[in-house]
Amino acid sequence: MQPLKEQLARIKRLSKRTYEVWRRQGPRLVLAKFFKKLYFKLEATALPTSGAPEIVHPVSHYHHWVREHFPRNADLRQMAEIIPLLNKPLFSIIMPVYNPPEQYLRGAIESVRNQVYPYWELCIADDASTAAYVKPVLEEYAAIDSRIKLVFRPENGHISAASNSALALATGQFIALLDHDDAITPDALYYCTVMLNYHPEADMIYSDEDKVDEGGGLRDPFFKPDWCPDSFLSRMYTCHLGVYRRSLVEEIGGFRVGFEGSQDYDLVLRLTEKTDKIFHIPKILYHWRMHSQSTASELDNKGYATAAAKKAIEEALQRRGEPGEATPTEGGHWIVRYQIRDYGKVTVIIPTKNLGSIVNTCLTSIFEKTTYPNYEVLLIDNGSTEPETLEVISKWQAKEPDRFRCQPYDIPFNYSKINNYAVTKANGEYLLLLNNDTEVINPDWMTAMVEQAQRPTIGAVGAMLLYPDKTIQHAGVVVGLGGVAGHSHKNFPYGVPGYYYQLHTVNNYAAVTAACLMCRRSVFEEVGGFEEELQIAFNDVDFCLKIAEKGYRNVWLPHVVLYHYESKSRGEENTPEKQARFHQEIMYMIRKWKTWIDRDPCYNRNLTLDREDYSIQI
């Protein structure tokens, strides 16, 4: 075995290359070959040490995940041996304090003192606490650790003012935010340092997080996506642990008084208007404590936070030149409804063949329910022969002569080719691709989609699609799920919140289904439309990934809801010819999009790729 010094030298040479593989391809290769050996070499029966709480969450299998991924003392010792090889930024941990329970205050401070990475300062601002024990506890810790800095505010100013007082003590290149009753894991600053060694340009870093109940048990892990700006406008998901470049925080004026309860949300909204150098560590580095006074326990305890969040979002929309309204949804989250600048024409493109009753249901729902004032429906007839279908087409030509057209295109079925052809016949600046076996439910569906599609940063806009029994057919596409791509939350009952209210909030996804997809015509043409080699399957995923590669963001809307009577037009994949074609299309996707399949940035590598339910990968 090589001496430790030689091992560390080799690690330093290999680590950047290994990290790049980890970043691109997810945990499977790297945990097997490098990081698992170096950082996460855990015994199956080992529990977290260094004061970590007991594991009590068997339902989600989180206790198994913790045993596999939380560091033992031996792992922390290995990290300590690597630290001298790294560039070592100073972290200023900002902690405003006001009357926390004493044991939680001590726990928060001890979690900082237990960091394996030693280059930190803990900047504490007491906001005129009235509890007699607070000042002695703070002075006790400041006396035994010179890295702890204190300021005692003469009067209570609430959390924004107190955070700014703590920020004034900071001298580090980066600040990290810690609530006075929470805790960070012993390796938290170490992993932030590793990230900064690989990405010294980073202005913001955030990690995954979990909660600690009043019995001391870990539960409710939140495995987050990478930076998704539209998801962030619906919910402050980055939250803990948040690390920010201090110079940038000072440039934007720190925390704003008047946004108490959502002061960190407001801070990040403003900060991310100045930088896109935002990085995510897919690892639990923060324990958010649940108790009777905490936001983690019950949002209603801090109802003022909700009002502050609305104000922060709507001010951000104004600053960005995209005015709109933040409308509340469950869980204290938001759906942004944007003002439409220009009600440009929408062309609804519906490929069809026969199945007149199905087509009639679709068309009836569009014309009777849609409130958007400027649209046309372009039916592409792929060789219908049934009299009923021809009668339906004639009926709508007579009933809606200005808004309905039918264009024959009698070729062997090729979804990509049909839609590409349809776009050449479309008059709209917005294209709304729609399956013939869908049915509109809410009248402002098209309006809501245009609100998003008009935005220059947005590529494809998707919708919530339901089976007839009101279970979910589509709520965004996760690339890599099931081997190539799968639907988020498929078969969940309509109305449930989903994974951390994902089903009630606007979210970025790598892809959305073309069963109901809107984009600007200019975006469609920029990416070359659909890949005609993909005749049936995955053509919409390929299309969305081409859009993402151009730098646009794809977005899914929970408030646009349709029924989808899936694949009634085409039938099942139950013949040798269809199965062979499907296999070819799978191989095409794997060859072309391996990087995305290995790691979807809108998902999290700690979540399963075997099921569509956001359960933990164990």
C-alpha positions in Angstrom: 0.0 0.0 0.0 1.3 3.5 -0.9 2.2 5.8 2.0 -0.5 8.3 2.8 1.5 11.3 1.4 1.8 9.6 -2.0 -1.9 8.6 -2.0 -2.8 12.2 -1.4 -0.6 13.4 -4.2 -2.2 11.0 -6.6 -5.6 12.1 -5.4 -4.7 15.7 -6.1 -3.7 14.8 -9.6 -6.8 12.8 -10.3 -9.4 14.6 -8.4 -10.3 17.3 -11.0 -10.7 14.7 -13.7 -12.7 12.5 -11.4 -14.9 15.3 -10.3 -15.8 16.2 -13.9 -16.9 12.6 -14.4 -18.9 12.8 -11.2 -20.5 16.1 -12.3 -21.4 14.8 -15.7 -22.3 11.2 -15.1 -23.7 11.0 -11.6 -22.7 8.7 -8.8 -22.6 5.3 -10.4 -19.1 5.4 -11.9 -17.4 7.7 -9.3 -18.8 6.2 -6.2 -17.6 2.9 -7.4 -14.2 4.0 -8.5 -13.2 6.9 -6.4 -15.4 9.0 -4.1 -17.0 6.0 -2.5 -13.5 4.6 -1.7 -12.3 8.0 -0.5 -15.2 9.7 1.1 -18.1 7.4 1.6 -16.6 4.1 2.6 -19.1 3.3 5.2 -20.0 0.1 6.9 -23.6 -1.1 6.4 -24.3 -0.9 10.2 -22.5 2.4 10.9 -24.6 5.3 12.2 -23.6 8.9 12.0 -21.2 10.1 14.7 -20.0 13.4 16.0 -23.3 14.1 17.7 -25.5 13.4 14.7 -29.1 12.5 15.6 -30.5 9.0 15.6 -32.2 7.8 12.4 -35.9 7.3 12.6 -37.4 7.4 9.2 -38.0 3.8 8.0 -40.9 4.7 5.6 -38.7 6.5 3.1 -35.6 4.2 3.7 -33.7 7.4 4.6 -32.0 5.6 7.4 -30.4 3.2 4.9 -29.3 6.2 2.8 -27.7 7.8 5.9 -25.8 4.7 6.8 -24.3 4.7 3.3 -23.5 8.4 2.9 -23.0 10.1 6.2 -19.3 10.2 7.3 -17.8 8.2 10.1 -15.0 9.6 12.2 -12.5 7.7 9.9 -13.9 9.5 6.9 -13.6 12.9 8.6 -10.0 12.1 9.4 -9.3 11.4 5.7 -10.9 14.7 4.8 -8.7 16.5 7.3 -5.6 14.9 5.6 -6.8 16.2 2.2 -7.5 19.8 3.4 -3.8 20.9 3.2 -3.8 20.1 -0.5 -6.7 22.4 -1.2 -7.1 26.1 -1.6 -8.6 27.2 1.7 -11.2 30.0 1.6 -12.4 31.5 4.8 -16.2 31.0 5.5 -18.0 33.5 7.6 -21.1 31.8 9.1 -23.9 34.3 9.7 -26.1 33.4 12.6 -28.7 35.9 13.9 -30.0 34.9 17.4 -33.2 35.7 19.2 -34.3 33.5 22.2 -33.7 30.0 20.8 -34.1 27.1 23.2 -30.7 26.8 24.9 -30.0 23.2 23.9 -30.7 24.1 20.2 -28.5 27.2 20.4 -25.6 25.1 21.8 -26.2 22.5 19.2 -26.0 25.0 16.4 -22.7 26.4 17.7 -21.3 23.0 18.3 -22.1 21.9 14.8 -19.9 24.7 13.5 -17.1 23.9 16.0 -17.3 20.3 14.9 -16.4 21.1 11.3 -13.6 19.1 9.9 -12.7 22.1 7.8 -11.2 24.6 10.3 -11.1 27.9 8.3 -14.2 29.6 9.4 -15.5 32.3 11.6 -18.9 32.2 13.3 -20.5 35.7 13.2 -23.3 35.9 15.8 -25.6 38.8 16.2 -27.9 38.6 19.2 -31.1 40.6 18.4 -31.7 41.8 22.0 -32.8 38.4 23.3 -34.9 38.5 26.4 -34.0 35.0 27.6 -31.5 35.3 30.4 -29.3 32.3 29.2 -28.6 33.6 25.7 -25.8 36.1 26.5 -23.9 33.9 28.9 -24.0 31.0 26.4 -22.7 33.1 23.6 -20.0 34.6 25.8 -19.0 31.2 27.0 -18.4 30.0 23.4 -16.6 33.2 22.4 -14.2 32.7 25.3 -13.2 29.2 24.3 -13.0 29.7 20.5 -11.5 32.8 19.0 -13.2 32.1 15.7 -16.6 33.1 17.3 -17.4 36.8 16.9 -20.3 38.4 18.8 -22.3 41.6 18.5 -25.2 42.3 20.9 -27.8 44.6 19.4 -29.2 47.2 21.8 -32.8 46.7 20.5 -34.7 44.1 18.6 -34.7 44.7 14.9 -35.9 41.3 13.6 -34.0 38.9 11.4 -33.0 41.1 8.5 -31.4 43.7 10.7 -29.8 41.1 12.9 -28.4 39.2 9.9 -26.9 42.5 8.6 -25.3 43.0 12.0 -23.7 39.6 11.8 -22.7 40.2 8.2 -20.8 43.4 9.3 -18.6 41.1 11.4 -17.6 38.9 8.4 -14.2 38.9 6.8 -14.4 35.7 4.8 -14.6 35.5 1.1 -17.9 33.6 1.5 -20.7 33.7 3.9 -22.9 30.7 4.9 -26.3 31.1 6.6 -27.1 29.2 9.7 -30.3 29.5 11.8 -29.9 29.7 15.6 -31.6 26.4 16.1 -30.3 24.3 13.2 -27.1 22.4 12.6 -24.7 21.7 9.7 -23.0 18.3 9.2 -19.4 17.9 10.2 -18.3 17.8 6.5 -20.4 20.7 5.3 -17.7 23.3 4.9 -15.3 20.7 3.6 -17.6 19.9 0.6 -18.1 23.6 0.0 -14.3 24.0 -0.1 -14.0 21.0 -2.5 -16.6 22.6 -4.8 -14.7 26.0 -4.7 -11.5 24.2 -5.6 -13.1 22.8 -8.7 -15.2 25.9 -9.4 -13.4 28.9 -8.0 -15.7 31.1 -10.0 -18.7 30.0 -7.9 -20.8 32.9 -6.4 -23.4 30.7 -4.8 -23.4 27.1 -3.6 -26.3 25.2 -2.0 -26.7 21.7 -0.7 -29.5 19.2 0.0 -31.0 19.2 3.5 -33.1 17.2 5.9 -35.0 17.9 9.1 -34.4 16.9 12.7 -37.5 16.2 14.8 -37.9 17.0 18.5 -36.8 13.5 19.4 -33.5 14.1 17.6 -34.3 11.9 14.6 -33.3 12.7 11.0 -36.2 12.7 8.5 -37.7 14.3 5.4 -34.6 14.6 3.2 -34.9 17.1 0.4 -32.8 16.1 -2.6 -32.9 19.1 -4.8 -32.3 19.8 -8.5 -29.4 21.9 -9.8 -30.1 25.6 -10.4 -33.6 25.9 -11.9 -34.6 29.6 -12.0 -38.3 29.0 -12.8 -38.6 26.4 -10.0 -37.0 29.0 -7.7 -39.7 31.6 -8.5 -42.3 29.1 -7.3 -40.5 28.0 -4.1 -37.3 28.9 -2.2 -35.9 25.4 -2.7 -32.1 26.2 -2.4 -32.5 27.4 1.2 -30.1 25.3 3.3 -27.1 25.1 3.2 -26.6 28.4 1.3 -23.2 29.8 0.7 -22.7 33.1 -1.1 -19.7 35.3 -2.2 -19.5 38.0 0.4 -18.5 40.8 -2.0 -21.6 40.1 -4.1 -23.9 40.0 -1.0 -22.5 43.4 0.0 -22.9 44.7 -3.5 -26.6 44.1 -3.5 -27.0 45.6 0.0 -27.3 42.5 2.2 -30.6 41.6 3.8 -33.5 44.0 3.2 -35.6 45.1 6.2 -39.3 44.5 5.4 -38.7 41.0 4.0 -38.5 39.3 7.4 -39.3 35.6 7.1 -38.3 35.5 3.5 -35.2 37.6 3.8 -33.0 34.8 2.4 -35.4 34.3 -0.5 -35.3 38.0 -1.4 -31.5 37.9 -1.0 -31.1 35.0 -3.5 -33.6 36.5 -6.0 -31.5 39.7 -6.1 -28.1 37.9 -6.0 -29.0 35.6 -9.0 -29.8 38.6 -11.1 -26.1 39.4 -10.8 -24.6 36.0 -11.5 -25.3 32.6 -13.0 -22.3 31.0 -11.3 -24.5 28.8 -9.1 -23.5 25.3 -8.0 -25.3 22.5 -6.2 -23.8 19.9 -3.9 -26.1 16.9 -4.1 -25.4 15.9 -0.5 -27.2 16.5 2.8 -25.1 19.2 4.6 -27.8 20.8 6.7 -30.2 19.7 9.4 -33.3 21.9 9.7 -34.7 21.6 13.2 -38.4 21.0 13.8 -39.9 22.3 17.0 -43.0 24.3 18.0 -41.5 27.7 17.1 -39.7 26.8 13.8 -40.8 27.4 10.2 -39.7 23.8 9.5 -42.4 22.5 11.9 -45.3 24.7 10.8 -45.3 27.4 8.2 -48.3 29.1 9.9 -46.0 30.0 12.8 -44.5 32.6 10.5 -47.3 33.8 8.3 -45.5 37.0 7.7 -43.0 35.0 5.7 -45.6 34.3 3.1 -46.4 37.9 2.6 -42.7 38.8 2.4 -42.2 36.0 -0.2 -44.9 37.4 -2.5 -43.4 40.9 -2.2 -39.9 39.6 -3.0 -41.1 37.6 -6.1 -43.2 40.4 -7.5 -40.4 43.0 -7.1 -38.0 40.6 -8.8 -40.4 40.3 -11.7 -40.5 44.0 -12.1 -36.7 44.3 -11.9 -36.4 41.7 -14.6 -38.8 43.4 -17.0 -41.3 40.5 -16.8 -44.1 41.9 -14.6 -46.6 39.5 -13.2 -48.4 38.3 -10.1 -47.3 35.7 -7.6 -50.5 33.7 -6.8 -50.4 31.5 -3.7 -50.6 27.7 -3.9 -50.3 25.0 -1.2 -47.4 24.7 1.1 -46.7 28.4 1.1 -45.5 28.4 -2.5 -46.3 30.4 -5.6 -47.4 30.3 -9.2 -46.3 33.3 -11.2 -48.8 34.5 -13.7 -47.1 36.8 -16.2 -48.6 39.8 -18.0 -48.9 39.0 -21.7 -47.1 41.7 -23.8 -48.8 40.8 -27.1 -51.5 38.3 -27.7 -49.7 36.7 -30.7 -51.4 34.1 -32.7 -51.2 30.5 -31.5 -51.4 27.6 -34.0 -52.7 24.5 -32.3 -51.3 21.5 -34.3 -53.2 18.3 -34.0 -52.1 15.2 -36.1 -55.0 12.7 -36.5 -56.2 9.7 -38.4 -59.8 8.4 -38.0 -61.2 8.2 -34.5 -63.7 10.9 -35.2 -65.4 10.8 -31.8 -62.0 11.3 -30.1 -61.1 14.2 -32.4 -64.5 15.8 -31.9 -64.1 15.7 -28.1 -60.7 17.4 -28.4 -61.9 20.1 -30.8 -65.1 20.8 -28.8 -63.1 21.3 -25.7 -60.8 23.8 -27.4 -63.4 25.9 -29.1 -65.9 25.9 -26.2 -63.5 26.5 -23.3 -60.5 28.4 -24.6 -60.5 32.1 -23.6 -57.3 33.1 -25.3 -58.4 35.5 -28.0 -56.0 34.8 -30.9 -55.6 31.2 -32.1 -56.2 28.8 -34.9 -56.5 25.0 -35.0 -54.6 23.2 -37.7 -55.7 19.5 -38.1 -53.2 17.4 -40.0 -55.2 14.5 -41.5 -52.9 11.5 -41.8 -55.1 9.6 -44.2 -58.5 9.3 -42.4 -61.0 7.0 -44.2 -63.8 6.6 -41.6 -66.9 8.5 -42.6 -67.5 9.7 -39.0 -64.1 11.4 -39.0 -64.7 13.1 -42.3 -68.0 14.3 -41.0 -66.4 15.8 -37.9 -63.8 17.6 -40.0 -66.6 19.0 -42.3 -68.6 20.1 -39.2 -65.8 22.1 -37.7 -64.8 23.6 -41.1 -68.3 25.0 -41.3 -68.6 26.0 -37.7 -65.2 27.7 -37.3 -64.2 28.8 -40.8 -61.8 31.4 -39.5 -60.2 29.3 -36.7 -60.1 25.8 -38.1 -58.2 24.3 -41.0 -57.6 20.7 -42.1 -54.5 19.9 -44.1 -54.2 16.4 -45.6 -50.8 14.6 -45.2 -51.2 11.0 -46.1 -47.9 9.3 -45.4 -46.9 6.3 -43.2 -47.2 7.5 -39.6 -44.1 9.5 -38.5 -45.0 11.8 -35.7 -41.9 13.9 -36.2 -42.3 14.3 -39.9 -46.0 15.2 -39.6 -45.3 18.0 -37.1 -42.5 19.4 -39.1 -44.8 19.5 -42.1 -47.5 21.1 -40.0 -45.2 24.0 -38.9 -44.7 24.9 -42.5 -48.5 25.4 -42.8 -48.9 27.2 -39.5 -49.6 30.9 -39.3 -49.0 31.4 -35.6 -45.9 32.8 -33.8 -46.6 30.3 -31.1 -46.9 26.6 -31.8 -49.1 24.4 -29.6 -48.5 20.7 -30.3 -51.5 18.7 -29.1 -52.5 15.1 -29.3 -55.9 14.3 -30.8 -56.7 12.2 -27.7 -56.6 15.2 -25.3 -59.4 17.2 -23.7 -59.1 20.8 -22.4 -60.2 21.2 -18.7 -59.5 24.8 -17.7 -60.4 27.7 -19.9 -57.2 29.8 -19.5 -54.9 26.9 -20.4 -53.6 28.6 -23.6 -53.2 31.9 -21.9 -51.1 30.4 -19.2 -48.9 28.7 -21.7 -48.4 31.9 -23.7 -47.4 33.7 -20.5 -44.4 31.4 -20.3 -43.7 30.9 -24.0 -43.4 34.6 -24.6 -40.4 34.8 -22.3 -37.1 34.9 -24.2 -35.4 32.4 -21.7 -38.1 29.8 -22.2 -38.1 27.0 -24.7 -40.8 24.4 -24.3 -43.8 24.8 -22.1 -45.6 21.7 -20.8 -48.9 20.9 -19.0 -50.4 18.6 -16.4 -52.0 15.7 -18.2 -54.5 13.3 -16.5 -55.8 9.9 -17.2 -59.6 9.7 -17.3 -59.6 8.4 -13.7 -57.8 11.7 -12.6 -54.5 10.1 -12.0 -51.4 11.8 -13.4 -50.2 10.8 -16.9 -47.6 13.6 -17.3 -46.1 16.1 -14.9 -42.7 16.7 -16.6 -40.2 14.3 -18.0 -37.1 13.1 -16.1 -34.3 12.1 -18.4 -32.6 8.8 -17.4 -35.7 7.5 -15.7 -36.3 3.9 -16.7 -33.2 3.9 -18.9 -34.0 6.8 -21.3 -36.8 9.0 -20.0 -40.0 8.7 -17.9 -42.8 10.9 -16.6 -42.6 12.5 -13.2 -45.2 11.4 -10.6 -46.9 9.1 -13.1 -50.1 7.5 -11.7 -50.2 9.8 -8.6 -53.7 11.0 -7.7 -54.5 14.5 -9.1 -54.4 17.1 -6.3 -51.6 15.6 -4.1 -48.6 17.8 -3.6 -46.0 15.4 -4.9 -42.3 15.6 -4.0 -42.0 18.8 -1.9 -45.0 20.3 -3.7 -43.5 19.7 -7.1 -47.0 19.0 -8.5 -48.4 22.3 -7.2 -45.6 24.6 -8.4 -44.1 25.7 -11.7 -40.9 23.7 -12.3 -38.1 23.4 -14.8 -37.7 20.0 -16.4 -35.2 18.7 -19.0 -38.2 17.8 -21.2 -42.0 17.9 -21.4 -44.3 15.7 -23.5 -45.4 16.9 -26.9 -48.9 15.6 -26.2 -49.4 19.2 -25.1 -46.4 21.4 -25.7 -46.0 25.1 -26.6 -43.0 26.9 -28.0 -42.3 30.0 -30.0 -42.0 29.3 -33.7 -38.6 30.8 -33.7 -37.4 28.3 -31.2 -38.8 25.4 -33.2 -37.0 26.6 -36.3 -33.7 27.4 -34.5 -33.4 23.7 -33.3 -34.5 22.3 -36.6 -37.8 20.9 -35.4 -38.3 17.2 -34.7 -35.8 14.5 -35.5 -37.6 12.5 -38.2 -35.5 9.4 -37.5 -37.5 9.2 -34.2 -40.8 8.3 -35.8 -42.8 7.4 -32.6 -41.0 7.5 -29.3 -38.7 10.0 -27.6 -39.0 12.6 -30.4 -40.4 15.1 -27.9 -37.6 14.4 -25.4 -35.0 14.8 -28.2 -36.7 18.1 -29.2 -36.7 19.5 -25.7 -33.0 18.5 -25.1 -32.1 20.2 -28.4 -33.8 23.3 -27.0 -32.0 23.0 -23.7 -28.7 22.6 -25.5 -29.3 26.0 -27.1 -29.6 27.6 -23.6 -33.4 27.8 -23.2 -35.2 26.5 -20.2 -38.1 24.1 -20.4 -40.9 24.6 -18.0 -43.9 22.6 -16.7 -47.1 24.2 -15.5 -49.3 22.6 -12.8 -52.2 25.0 -13.5 -52.7 23.9 -17.2 -54.6 20.7 -16.9 -56.0 18.4 -19.7 -57.2 14.9 -19.9 -55.1 12.6 -22.1 -56.5 9.3 -23.4 -53.0 8.1 -24.1 -52.0 6.5 -27.4 -55.6 5.6 -28.5 -54.8 6.8 -32.0 -51.7 4.6 -32.4 -52.4 1.5 -30.3 -50.0 -0.6 -28.3 -46.3 -1.5 -29.0 -47.3 -5.2 -29.4 -45.9 -6.3 -32.8 -42.3 -7.3 -33.6 -42.0 -4.5 -36.0 -43.0 -1.9 -33.5 -40.8 -3.3 -30.8 -37.8 -3.4 -33.1 -38.4 0.3 -34.1 -38.8 1.2 -30.4 -35.5 -0.5 -29.6 -33.8 1.5 -32.4 -35.2 4.7 -31.0 -33.9 3.8 -27.5 -30.4 3.2 -28.9 -30.6 6.5 -30.8 -31.3 8.4 -27.6 -28.6 6.6 -25.6 -26.0 7.4 -28.2 -27.0 11.0 -28.6 -28.0 12.1 -25.1 -25.9 9.9 -22.8 -24.7 12.8 -20.7 -28.3 13.9 -20.0 -29.4 10.3 -19.4 -26.6 9.8 -16.9 -27.5 13.0 -15.1 -30.6 15.1 -15.5 -29.8 18.5 -13.8 -33.5 19.0 -13.0 -33.5 15.8 -10.9 -31.2 14.6 -8.2 -28.8 11.7 -8.3 -29.9 10.5 -4.9 -33.4 9.8 -6.2 -34.3 6.6 -8.0 -34.2 6.1 -11.7 -36.2 2.9 -11.4 -39.5 4.4 -10.4 -41.5 7.5 -11.1 -42.2 8.4 -7.5 -39.1 10.4 -6.4 -38.2 7.8 -3.8 -34.6 7.5 -2.6 -32.0 5.6 -4.5 -30.6 3.0 -2.0 
